[in-house]
Amino acid sequence: MNTNRSRLIALGVAALAVIVVLVWLFGAGNRDEGDEEDQVTAATPSLSHSANGDVIVTLSREQQAHIGIKTEVLAPITRVREVTAYGVILDPAPLAALDAQLVAARATLDASQAEYARAKLLHSEKQNISLKDFQTAQARFQSDWAQFNLLGQRLADEWGGAVAAMAPAARAELVNALIKRAAAIVRVAVPAGESLANLPAQGETTVLGDSRPLAAQSIWYAPTVDPNLQGQGFMLRVEAQGFPLRPGAAVTARLESSAASERGVVVPSAAVVRTGDAAFAYVQIAPTRFERRAIPIRAPVGKGWFVSGGFAAGDRVVVTGAQALLSEEFKSQIQVQD
């Protein structure tokens, strides 16, 4: 009896010992696996710099897998160069007033010119007019001619050569359309430092707060420089097309250059990361090396940004995990400083 009890106790102790050993082995295995994962995620990526001064981040394949790095190959693209300009819809009242002055000045000039021609004929042939009256008619004609030219120059200085060169009837039609808000003249300027080598071939404007674009019917150079923007200026005539064109409304214009097309690539929006006021994209230059390159985000195209320099067709950019890669870079910089 006692013998059976002793055997049972011995078996129980042995079973308990086996359970303890198994639990310890299982726990040790889990700790090793966790330690290995921690080593992968906690490992500090190494940093270096390219000849251009760009930061190069080196990540092992295990680190890349943990972050979820995915890349995309850039394809070449050719596009007509475009720039974005900013400005306002002009008030047509000054143009209407100036055009009215020109019409009156033209009528006065025609009358004084006819009087001068008559006085000249009478004085030279029949002498039925005094020299004083002839000179008076001549002076009046010259004065009216100078006044008319002065108004024409003012028209060109304020509204551009295209408006000044219009025939009176065509300009009257334009003024009538502007007053009725059926059309508008928009003055825009590209940002300082940007420029177009030629007059834009096409353009469209968008009024602030509305997404409907208005195609430009004609484009000409602005006669003066905008004191606020200080950039190359243009004037655009747009048709209302049922849209309320209110003078003073801010607009954005997309201007298409008539010069040669540009070749470059489109960097996907998913590849762009920002730090401060700058934007960057990571290019995989080796299986474990990623170079951070600055990217100008001034030319949106489809789902990305058109870039004509700094990136080339065939470059492999990071489209998934770029932000995590930037975080790893900054984390590494902090650890190096410490």
Buried (B, 14 or more C-beta within 10 A) or exposed (E): EEEEEEEEEEEEEEEEEEEEEEEEEEEEEEEEEEEEEEEEEEBEBBBEEEEEEBBBBBBBEBBBEBBEBEBBEBEEBEBEBBBBBBBBBBBBEEBBEBBEBBBEBBEBBEEBBEBBEEBBEBBEEEEEBEEEBBEBBBEBBEEBBEBBEEBBEBBBEBBBBBBBEBEEEEBBEBBBBBEEBEBBBBBBBBBEEBEBEEBBEBBBBBBEEEEEBBEBEEBBEBBEEBEEBEBBBBBBBBBBEEBEBEBEBEBBBBBBBBBEEBEBBBBBEBBBBEEEEEBBBBBBBEEBBBBBBEBBBEBBBEEBBBBBEBBEEEBBBBBBBBBBBBEBBEEBEEEEEE
